[in-house]
């Protein structure tokens, strides 16, 4: 299972929110590159970079931060937040993203999102399936849609999607543990080749082997790192033992 730390960006700074609520913003670092280098120094190879300004303004904003991290580390970055047009996508890939995550656009403009899967391939495009009470949420989680989570994933698997990041919003940033039962159900009720990336609520190191056992392909860890609930040393040893 891949370990994927998260860096969320507002105004060029590394922040975390609780349940996607912008009023809960807490700044953890003025310098996202410094944070990314710390991850890299501990054997981490992947990064989940979220442009929260982009999610709010509905177009890419913090691509310079992406470019800075991509140029100065060897981390493989998946980038999301506000990607709405072919131009946003082009900027993200030109700025160094290895993959992009599309959430709201997959709900609101499925034709465009499906065309990205066809153009760039399933290895480059990740479906962001963020849910509250198993209903897909959009627009930086400011709106709930009427789409049920698991049928939504199934629908996109039929269109060729392979990678899915699923966040249970009620868990996100709360440090109360991830949605184990939800992830089990998703893996049971979707096609076998789904690469499910768990996100939200990770709070202790012991949860990581459990997520791996369920069959998650990766896990995104945010606040637990920044609040020192899980140390980078622990993640380094998990990665070494997994290889």
C-alpha positions as CSV (number, residue, x, y, z in Angstrom):
1,X,0.0,0.0,0.0
2,X,1.4,3.4,-1.0
3,X,1.8,6.1,1.6
4,X,0.7,9.4,0.2
5,X,1.1,12.5,2.5
6,X,-1.2,15.4,1.7
7,X,-0.3,19.1,1.4
8,X,-3.3,21.4,1.1
9,X,-2.5,24.9,-0.2
10,X,-4.2,28.2,0.6
11,X,-2.4,31.4,-0.4
12,X,0.8,29.4,-1.0
13,X,0.8,28.0,2.5
14,X,0.5,24.5,3.8
15,X,-2.8,24.2,5.8
16,X,-5.4,21.7,7.0
17,X,-9.1,22.0,7.3
18,X,-11.6,20.0,9.3
19,X,-14.5,18.4,7.3
20,X,-13.5,20.7,4.4
21,X,-14.6,23.8,6.3
22,X,-12.5,26.8,5.3
23,X,-13.2,28.6,8.6
24,X,-11.3,25.8,10.4
25,X,-8.1,26.6,8.5
26,X,-4.8,26.0,10.4
27,X,-1.5,26.9,8.9
28,X,1.2,24.2,9.5
29,X,4.0,25.5,7.2
30,X,4.7,28.7,5.3
31,X,6.8,26.7,2.9
32,X,5.2,23.6,1.2
33,X,8.5,22.8,-0.6
34,X,10.2,22.4,2.8
35,X,7.4,20.1,3.9
36,X,7.7,18.0,0.7
37,X,11.4,17.7,1.1
38,X,10.9,16.4,4.6
39,X,8.6,13.7,3.2
40,X,11.2,12.8,0.6
41,X,14.0,12.5,3.2
42,X,11.9,9.8,4.9
43,X,11.7,7.6,1.8
44,X,8.2,8.8,0.8
45,X,7.7,8.8,-3.0
46,X,4.2,10.2,-3.5
47,X,2.4,13.4,-2.7
48,X,-1.3,14.5,-2.8
49,X,-1.3,18.2,-3.4
50,X,-4.6,20.0,-3.1
51,X,-5.2,23.6,-4.4
52,X,-7.9,24.7,-2.0
53,X,-7.9,28.2,-3.5
54,X,-8.5,26.5,-6.8
55,X,-11.4,24.4,-5.4
56,X,-13.0,27.6,-4.2
57,X,-12.4,29.7,-7.3
58,X,-13.2,26.8,-9.8
59,X,-9.9,27.1,-11.7
60,X,-6.3,26.2,-11.1
61,X,-4.6,28.8,-8.8
62,X,-1.5,27.3,-7.0
63,X,0.3,25.8,-10.0
64,X,3.5,27.6,-9.1
65,X,3.6,25.7,-5.8
66,X,3.1,22.5,-7.8
67,X,5.9,23.5,-10.2
68,X,8.3,24.3,-7.3
69,X,7.8,21.0,-5.6
70,X,7.9,19.0,-8.8
71,X,11.1,20.7,-9.9
72,X,12.9,20.4,-6.5
73,X,11.9,16.9,-5.4
74,X,11.5,13.5,-7.1
75,X,8.0,13.1,-5.5
76,X,5.3,11.8,-7.8
77,X,2.5,14.3,-7.3
78,X,-1.2,13.9,-7.8
79,X,-2.8,17.3,-8.0
80,X,-6.4,18.4,-7.5
81,X,-8.6,21.3,-6.6
82,X,-10.5,23.4,-9.1
83,X,-9.5,21.6,-12.3
84,X,-12.4,22.4,-14.6
85,X,-11.1,22.9,-18.1
86,X,-8.7,21.3,-20.6
87,X,-6.5,24.3,-20.0
88,X,-6.4,23.8,-16.2
89,X,-5.4,20.2,-16.9
90,X,-2.7,21.2,-19.4
91,X,-1.3,23.7,-16.8
92,X,-1.3,21.0,-14.1
93,X,0.6,18.5,-16.2
94,X,3.0,21.1,-17.6
95,X,3.7,22.2,-14.0
96,X,4.8,18.7,-13.1
97,X,1.8,16.7,-11.9
98,X,2.1,13.0,-12.6
99,X,-1.7,12.5,-12.0
100,X,-4.6,14.8,-11.5
101,X,-7.7,14.3,-9.3
102,X,-11.1,15.4,-10.6
103,X,-14.0,15.5,-8.2
104,X,-16.7,18.1,-8.8
105,X,-16.1,18.0,-12.6
106,X,-16.9,14.3,-12.7
107,X,-20.3,15.1,-11.3
108,X,-21.1,18.4,-13.0
109,X,-19.4,17.9,-16.3
110,X,-19.0,14.1,-16.9
111,X,-18.4,14.6,-20.7
112,X,-15.3,16.7,-20.0
113,X,-14.0,14.3,-17.3
114,X,-14.6,11.2,-19.5
115,X,-12.7,12.9,-22.3
116,X,-9.8,13.4,-20.0
117,X,-9.7,9.6,-19.2
118,X,-9.8,8.9,-22.9
119,X,-7.1,11.5,-23.8
120,X,-4.6,11.0,-20.9
121,X,-5.4,7.4,-19.9
122,X,-6.5,5.7,-16.7
123,X,-3.0,6.0,-15.1
124,X,-3.1,9.8,-15.2
125,X,-6.7,10.6,-14.1
126,X,-8.0,9.9,-10.6
127,X,-11.6,10.0,-9.7
128,X,-12.2,12.0,-6.5
129,X,-15.2,10.4,-4.8
130,X,-15.8,12.4,-1.7
131,X,-18.9,11.6,0.2
132,X,-21.1,12.6,3.1
133,X,-23.6,10.0,4.2
134,X,-22.6,8.0,1.0
135,X,-23.7,10.9,-1.2
136,X,-21.1,12.5,-3.4
137,X,-20.1,16.1,-2.4
138,X,-18.8,18.7,-4.8
139,X,-17.3,22.2,-4.9
140,X,-14.7,21.8,-2.2
141,X,-17.4,19.9,-0.2
142,X,-19.6,23.0,0.0
143,X,-22.5,21.2,-1.9
144,X,-24.0,17.7,-1.7
145,X,-25.1,16.0,-4.9
146,X,-27.9,13.4,-5.3
147,X,-25.4,10.8,-6.5
148,X,-24.9,7.7,-4.4
149,X,-21.2,6.9,-3.8
150,X,-20.8,3.3,-4.9
151,X,-23.0,3.5,-8.1
152,X,-21.0,6.6,-9.0
153,X,-17.7,4.7,-8.8
154,X,-19.2,1.8,-10.8
155,X,-20.3,4.2,-13.5
156,X,-16.8,5.6,-13.9
157,X,-15.2,2.2,-13.8
158,X,-17.3,1.4,-16.8
159,X,-15.7,4.5,-18.4
160,X,-12.2,3.2,-17.7
161,X,-11.3,4.8,-14.4
162,X,-8.8,2.8,-12.4
163,X,-7.8,5.1,-9.4
164,X,-10.3,6.4,-6.9
165,X,-9.6,8.6,-3.9
166,X,-12.5,8.2,-1.5
167,X,-12.9,10.6,1.5
168,X,-15.6,10.2,4.0
169,X,-16.0,13.9,4.8
170,X,-17.4,13.3,8.2
171,X,-14.0,11.7,9.1
172,X,-11.8,14.3,7.4
173,X,-9.4,16.1,9.7
174,X,-11.1,14.8,12.8
175,X,-8.4,12.2,13.8
176,X,-11.1,9.7,14.7
177,X,-10.1,6.9,12.4
178,X,-10.9,6.1,8.7
179,X,-14.1,4.6,7.3
180,X,-12.9,1.0,7.3
181,X,-16.4,-0.5,6.7
182,X,-17.1,1.9,3.8
183,X,-13.8,1.0,2.1
184,X,-14.6,-2.7,2.5
185,X,-18.0,-2.3,0.9
186,X,-16.6,-0.2,-2.0
187,X,-14.0,-3.0,-2.7
188,X,-16.7,-5.7,-2.4
189,X,-19.2,-3.9,-4.6
190,X,-17.0,-2.6,-7.5
191,X,-14.9,-4.3,-10.1
192,X,-11.8,-6.2,-8.8
193,X,-9.2,-4.0,-10.4
194,X,-10.2,-0.8,-8.6
195,X,-7.2,1.0,-7.1
196,X,-8.8,2.5,-4.0
197,X,-7.0,5.2,-2.1
198,X,-8.3,5.8,1.4
199,X,-8.4,9.4,2.7
200,X,-9.8,11.1,5.8
201,X,-9.6,10.4,9.5
202,X,-6.3,8.5,9.6
203,X,-5.2,9.1,13.2
204,X,-2.8,6.3,14.3
205,X,-0.1,4.2,12.8
206,X,-2.0,1.0,13.6
207,X,-4.7,1.9,11.1
208,X,-2.3,1.6,8.2
209,X,-1.9,-2.2,8.2
210,X,-5.7,-2.5,8.5
211,X,-6.2,-0.4,5.4
212,X,-3.6,-2.5,3.6
213,X,-5.3,-5.7,4.7
214,X,-8.7,-4.5,3.4
215,X,-7.1,-4.0,0.0
216,X,-6.6,-0.2,-0.3
217,X,-4.0,0.6,-2.9
218,X,-2.9,3.7,-1.1
219,X,-3.7,5.9,1.8
220,X,-3.6,9.7,2.1
221,X,-2.4,11.0,5.4
222,X,-2.7,14.7,6.4
223,X,-3.4,16.0,9.9
224,X,-2.1,12.9,11.7
225,X,1.4,13.9,10.3
226,X,1.1,17.6,11.1
227,X,-0.2,16.9,14.6
228,X,2.5,14.4,15.3
229,X,0.1,11.5,15.7
230,X,2.1,9.5,13.1
231,X,5.8,10.2,12.8
232,X,7.7,10.3,9.5
233,X,10.0,7.7,11.0
234,X,7.1,5.3,11.4
235,X,6.0,5.9,7.8
236,X,9.6,5.3,6.7
237,X,9.7,1.9,8.5
238,X,6.2,1.0,7.1
239,X,7.5,1.7,3.5
240,X,10.7,-0.3,4.1
241,X,8.8,-3.2,5.5
242,X,6.3,-3.2,2.6
243,X,8.9,-3.4,0.0
